[in-house]
Amino acid sequence: MKVLVIGANGQVGKHIVNILNESDVHTVRAMVRKEEQAKELEARGIETAFASLEGTVHEIKEVMKGCDAVIFSAGSGGNTGHDKTLLIDLDGAVKAMEAAEDLGIKRFVMVSALQAHHRENWNTSLIPYYVAKHYADKILEASGLTYTIVRPGGLLNEPGTGRVDAGENKERGSIPREDVARVVVETLSEDHTFGRSFDLVSGDTPIAEAIQSIQSI
């Protein structure tokens, strides 16, 4: 499966790209916005393509052509205004969905946020971000795409442990970005995660086992 990673230069996205690049079953194309980002990736033999989520659906389609799946791990970041949150985390995500649908690419994995599906549990200091994630997820669920939505808790830069807790509703918690990336990649070919969404925090269950449990949620 050839996978386009949108948000390849983000902190979770970098882990996703690295894991896919080392995979025996998948290949990766990294979507980037800047030449210096492309140079660093291409020096490691990773295919790159230029596009911006603030560009057109057509431009996103051009970098998506030839791929079998899309992982959306992009975000505007904590140092931008609410306008960028809407343009990247919501409208950018929807543009990517539209591009995938136009090209007939069915598989779409979304990196969302813990409890984005429950307004009453949103982090009150990040309301615009949660609004964007909530509605991007809803639009994905209503699309014709074969989706999986992964909603991680607070993201850590610690090494991954390989052990997580995945489920429909999890209380606040944190998780290393590396573990999020491994879960996201593992779901790509697991058909029992198709049409599913789940929260994800650190736990005691090995990733493969935790993913298998998703089918019973």
N, C-alpha and C positions, 0 to 999 in steps of 0.2 A: 504494500500500500504506500503510495506517495502522498506525503502529508505536508500541506502548507501550514506553517506556524505563523499566525498573525500576532505580533507582539514579541517577535523573536529576540529583540534586544532588551526586553524587560527582565526582571529578576527571576520570575518563574519561567518565562519564555526561554531564557538562556539554558536553563536546566533541561527543558523539554527538547530543545534543539540538540543538545549534547547526547541525550538518551537516544533520540531517534537516529542520530548520526552513528551511534555505536550498535544499532539494532541489526539483527540478522533478517528481520521480516519486514521492516519499513525503511523507506528513504525519506529525506527531508528537503524541503525548500523553505528557506527563511525569508520572510517578508520584512524588509528594512526601509528606513526613510533616508538614511545618510550614507554617503560614500565610504566614510571611515568605518562604519558598522559593517558594510559589505566586505571591505578589504580584510578585516580581522577574521571574519567567518570564512571567506574564500581561501585565506592562507591555510586554513585547516581542512580544506577540501569540501566545504559545505556550500551547496548551491544557494544563491541569493536572488532576490527579485525586488525591484524598487516599486513602492506604492505608498500612498498616504491614506489613512482612514478619513481624512478630510477632503479627499479627492472624490472622483465619481465612481459609481458602481462599475462602469465600463473599465476604468483603470484597475480596479481590484480584480475584475474578471480576467484581465490580461495576465496578471501574475498567478492566478488560480488555475489557468488552463493546464491540463495534463495531470492535475492532482486527483487523488481518489478520496481525500478527506481533508478537513480543515480543523485546526485547533485554534480557538480564539482565546488568547491570553493577554490581549492588549489592555492598557489602562492609561488614563491621562496623567496619573501620578498625583502625589499629595501636594505638589507645589504649584498647581495650576488652578485657575478659577473654575467656577461652576459651569461656565460656558463650555470649557474644554471637556468637562465630565460628560455633558450632554452630547457633544460632538464626537467624542471617542467611545466612551463606554456604552452609550445608547445608540446614537445614529451610526457610528462606525460599525458597531456590531450588526445592526440591521442591514447596512450596506453589504457586509460580508455574507449574510444570509441570502440576500437577494442575488448576489453574484453566484453563490453556490447553486441556488435553485435554477438560475438562468442557464448554468452550465451542466445541470443534471448531476452535480456532485451531491450525494445524499448524506454522507457521514459528516457530522458537525459536533465537535466537543467544545463546550463553553466552560471557561473558568469564571465562576461567579463569586459570591461572597456568602459566608455563613448566615443562614436564616434570612436570605434576601427574599424568600417567598412569604415571610410573615412580617407584616409591617410593625406589629407590636413589639417585635424583637430586634428592630434595627438599632444600630449604634447611633445614638442621637447626635454625636459629633460628626457623623458622616452621612447625613440624610440625603444630600444630592447624589452622592455615590450610590447609596442604596436604592434610591428611586430609579436611577439609570439601570442598575443591575436587575432590579425587579421587573421592569418593563422589557428590557432586552430578553430576559429569560422567558417571559410570557409570550413574546412575539416568536421566539424560537419554538416554544412548545406548540404554538398554533400553526407553525409552518409545516411544509411537507417534508422537512428534513429528518433524517434519522439521528436524533440528538441524544447526547448525554450532557447533563449539567452538573458540574462538580462545584460545590460551595465550600471552600476552605475557610477555616478560622483565621486568627491572627497569624500573619506570615513571619517566619523567623529565618535568619541567615545561618542557622546552625546546620551541621551535617545531618543528612537524613538518617533516621533510625530504621526505616523499613517496616515500621509498625504504626498502624493507624486505627482510628475508630470512625467508621462510616455508617450513616443512617439518615433517615428522613428528617429527624429533628434532634439536633445535638445542642447542648448548652455551650456557652461561650468557651472557647479554648484556642489553642495555638497549634501551629504545625510548621516544621521546616519546609521551605520552598522546594527543596529537593524531593521530599516525600510527595508533595502535591504533584510535581511534574511526573513522578513515577506512576502515580495513580492515574493521571490523565492519559498517559501513553498506554498503560495497561488496559484501559477501557476501550481503546480504539477497535479492537477485534472481538471484544466480549459481547456477544449479541444479547445477553441477558441484561446488559446495561443500556440497551437501546430504548429510547423513550422514557428514561429514568432521570431523576435528579436527586442529589443527596448531599448532606452536610459532611464535612471531613475535618477531623482534628487528630492530634496525636493520640495514640492508644497503645494497646498491647497485642493487637492482631496483625499478623503478617499481611502485607499489602495484597498478595494474591488471594488469600483467604477472605479478607475484608471485601474485595471486589466480588467474589463469589456469593457473598451474603446479600448483595444488592438485589438479587432476583426475588428475595423473600420480603423486601420492604413493602 
